[in-house]
Amino acid sequence: MCSARRVRVILVNPNPATIMTDPDFADATYIEPITNEALEAIIAKERPDAVLPTLGGQTALNAAIALEEAGILDRYGVELIGAKVDAIKKGEDRQIFKELVLECGAEVARSHIVHTLDEALAAADDLGYPMVVRPSFTMGGLGSGFAYTHDELVRMVGDGLHQSPTTEVLLEESILGWKEYELELMRDQADNTVVVCSIENVDPVGVHTGDSITVAPALTLTDREYQRLRDIGIDIIRAVGVDTGGCNIQFAVEPSTGRVIVIEMNPRVSRSSALASKATGFPIAKIAAKLAIGYRLDEIPNDITKVTPASFEPTLDYVVVKVPRFAFEKFPSADATLTTTMKSVGEAMAIGRNYATALQKALRSLEKRGSSFHWLGEPAPKAELIELAKTPTDGRIVTVQQALRAGATIDELYIATGIDPWFLDQIVLINEVAAEVASLRPFDRALLELAKDHGFSDTQIAQLRGLTEQEVRNVRWQAGVRPVYKTVDTCAGEFPAYTPYHYSSYDLETEVEPSAGRKVIILGSGPNRIGQGIEFDYSCVHASFALHDAGYETVMINCNPETVSTDYDTSDRLYFEPLTLEDVLEVIHAESQSGQLVGVIVQLGGQTALGLAKGLEAAGVPILGTTPSAIDLAEERGLFAGILHDAQVLAPKNGTATDAPSAVRVAESIGYPVLVRPSYVLGGRGMEIVYSTPALEDYFDRVRSEAMIGPGSPLLVDRFLDDAIEIDVDALYDGSRLYIGGVMEHIEEAGVHSGDSACTLPPVTLGRDIIEQVVEATRRIAEGIGVRGLLNVQFAIGAGVLYVLEANPRASRTVPFVSKALGIPLAKAASLIMVGRSIADLVHDGLLPEHDGSSVPLDAPVAVKEAVLPFKRFRTREGHVVDSVLGPEMRSTGEVMGIDTDFPRAFAKSQDAAYGGLPDSGTVFVSVADRDKRAVVLPVLRLTQLGFDIVATEGTAEVLARNGIRATTVRKYFQGQVVQPGDPSVVDLINEGRIDMVINTPSGRSARADGIEIRTATVAADKPLFTTIAQLGAAVASFEAHNRAIRVRSLQDYARDRAERAERAAAAVVS
Amino acid sequence: MTGRNLSAEVSVLADTVTPAQGERIGNLAILDLGIKQATVDNLARRGFEVHVLPQSSTLQDVLAVDPVAVFYSNGPGDPGASDEHVALLRGVLDAGLPFFGICFGNQLLGRALGFGTYKLPFGHRGINQPVLDRLTGRVEITAHNHGFAVDAPLDGAVESPNGYGRVEVSHVDLNDQVVEGCARSTSPPSRCSTTRRPRADRTTPTTSSTGSWTWSSLISQGILAGRRARPRCPSAPTSPASSSSGPAPS
């Protein structure tokens, strides 16, 4: 990247899960909060010449504006490169942008800028309903949407004014149903401008582009229309003054008149830029970084062809389709209608020689039941399906396909959905091919080729022919119908490509170059979802680097465009393919044509990759590391109990059940409360704490539709340990030696999913004795399972007794956190263990430090990981924020890390990074469940000593008063209650911004626990919320740290400290 | 294609005249080697009275139009097989008339100046060819559809082998360093033309039957050999040749 030109690169990002914050990727890597205070400290320490804000999304742009406004850039003489504040404002400020677009001779939607509710109502008279509401300066379209009625307008403008840092909202004429396009542009300092990629949204305007199925290049524009968008785009990037780098512009085109409206532009690299980079082979961010430091486009070579420059517009001889991945199942009360607020949590991309193939591949890449087209049974009545298709939701494309099956016409569906008739016609084509496959035609080569040419999977063909997937595969292989692999080369074959970035096609010639190397195939983790995000990609990428360095040829298979593993230069070869058994077997076949296939790594790509292990083994593919049968030992409850028994380790009382009656029997024998969860899931999907038999029956009713429980995957029922401390361990095992990566202590008690709980490394309240027990238990479990590579074990300490909750013989979500906090490259080491290296070798070679992570020296830093939760994005149908209480089902979408000398400082940093920090003073509202009343006294006392005012509900206030703490009593909120003037409820106070922090622990465990209004109001008001006393305790400890000046230190500095410590320790031994 | 002269098959048989629009610059003589109507319309829109002449026209025919400049169009065939058109072009240059051409016309200018032409391995096709304007350092993304190119030295101005003074390659394709334009060098610099930025051209409708042809490709491959001595030509904004390349980019 930049460092290629001997520029000293200083990176700031509090996210430990990304490859970006690896110390190898910059000269100085600061895992610090992106706040003015922290950034100033870093600038003061590093004295950089320039700050580049256009690669870090909206967060970075906002931070740059804040630095500029605070005069910090001036004070230290730091230049802003990539985009000046002026340009950022031009792109983001609606009014300025509108004027600028008009000057470029293009149009924008008619609109009004409002700063108050009254202004909004006046504007509504002009624009009419529905209209678009967009708060200024918010990311991912947060807070924006359509107002169809007066009431909706009032609510949305109220929220929007609050969310906008400039208290500004744009109201705009509705362009619902227009065709939506995006262009990705790049510009250099010499004003050379190229359009890297055009992207068309299959879903028309009204669905956020992040939530829409999109296709590249644009497929339904004429050349003339495309050239018009291109001209407007180039005029705008110049007018806005994006000095150098990337920019994304969104357009709406009225389908019947062709009228073009510019929706918005982002003067920075965006999510769409990442997609465009993967779709074209043009690495936008990398080039943007080079342009920012003064290169011109024609001075930068195209990595793929080596001979041509980056000043070109890529040629695509294939079609790319991206489909979003949603997680509405995690937020049952959320409204699943897709709007202009982005709600998806990830995406899958697929490449095919035609649209039908790319679409079908993308849909099956989602790895979600029901996401692919199907032809099972009779479709629902046509009218019903058309009605259903009118509302954009997750999976609407399948509804459309079913409606076409049920006899709906393209016109009917066009009117219902606004999806361009060409895209609908493609689905008609797919249905026609399906009918052909299902017909009486002989099941021969010609028929298979027809189906494969339209992207049908073996599973779909099996379904249509009444065969099994394996039978179809056997016939297909016998007929010699197998894919070849084409190359993403930016130039459609005009110049030789030097980067093996491949996609499958049932075409004639393969473009895979034979090689004689020893190959390792690494399976990636597929689309990001809650519970399986970029943490797993981190491990895959590290494995690829380590194995490449060890002389192996690394082959990556993945379908997630948001990852580093799908960068064309991460592995020796990249296959952008769905992670299904069929697609993976075909890649393995292609790679087996030359060289030597050492094996496939399945333990780094999360449940996606792990789930393929059995099928691959059955097909005779060598699996590296822990064997599939050993994986089963950990996953299968009965077998695992045997291992724990042999290891003399306790587990909470437990059992398994395959249906409701057996579950009730098990639960009653164990005793409530019980923790229930299906087998083979990640992220606590379907995991709940159940307090009674009726609640358990209710649980079965709810999960039945998802078919997660059955004889093949029984329900696991565990005794739930109330108020237990949870511990997570990541470790390596090579067959004889255990190497602890890290022992992490959770802040929240057991019962909050480990992915949603904050945790600290090293542990800050665990005794040596407990840690020794944890290490010993981990060793025995690793041995019992037969781990070769990574192992993650979760423990709980209840009443001083250590229990094992679960063991996962794979990379865990915390691998990158551990690696960065302690400087132990777990995934690299694991991949080398999987190809036969021993831990002793790795320590000898210096890859692993001499001392493992089981004991951390006192002068080492403390790292805290905190979850980032997406509650604000999700609204119920009534428009309220969804409940934000934490539970056993994971709902966080990301994480941040705070690192400092002690726990309070590290925790304070993690809160700054996740939530923008805790208040220094103000009013705290406290309302806790009875079981927490005892524990809440001390932290609240401390808060009063720190100068906070306390407001509490009656019961809590009484307890506080008896403990000598003065608290103002406030009335609880009950729905439907008449608001009395002068007697506001706590929700009123929160809404009015008179509460700065909220402590509310839920009393009941029912779905409708009280306090929900308090919590949702708090999240909507963007105030810190603590739902467990443990969190509060940590926060209180951090308040004092917070009042001290922030100290910043890079990962490289920490590494130097560690090296010095090790030297001192060695010297001490010698003397 | 090598060795084939196809101009007679695509050229008009008689003169056609398209009146100028807006402020009139003067008459433009176009030798039709396969011109598109969009080119004619665009030149007329820029103030030329456009006279499209058959490919068999003589120097007398050209001079009879009383042109302020002469233009050779694009068209099919091997430039190496068009000796008569090259001879005519040399006549035009000898007569001191400003000249510009596109595509095939550019290649013929190359020959007139004394350079060879050759067939490209694949040709340049498509709408995304990066061309460097060597004088401004600007890169333009242009549309191409040509299979032959001029074989002129890329390393600076040279003496025209046919005695037309200093000439230089003004535009190169960055993908493969193929010559995309040449011009007469003048000292002091007073080029009679620059190529235009493509952005304004892109809005110009393309000839729909052959979508890849756009005005920008014509201009960016164009050449204009102006004559320093000619009073109306040098860099003055009202000069016919520079006006021919349209309004200055904003």
Interface residues (C-beta under 8 A of the other chain):
Chain A: A190 D191 N192 T193 V194 V195 D223 R224 Q227 R228 R230 D231 I234 D235 R296 L297 D298 V307 T308 P309 S311 F312 E313 P314 T315 C491 E494 F495
Chain B: F122 G126 I127 N128 Q129 P130 L132 G137 R138 V139 I141 L174 N175 D176 R199 A200 R202 T203 P205 T206 S208 G211 T214
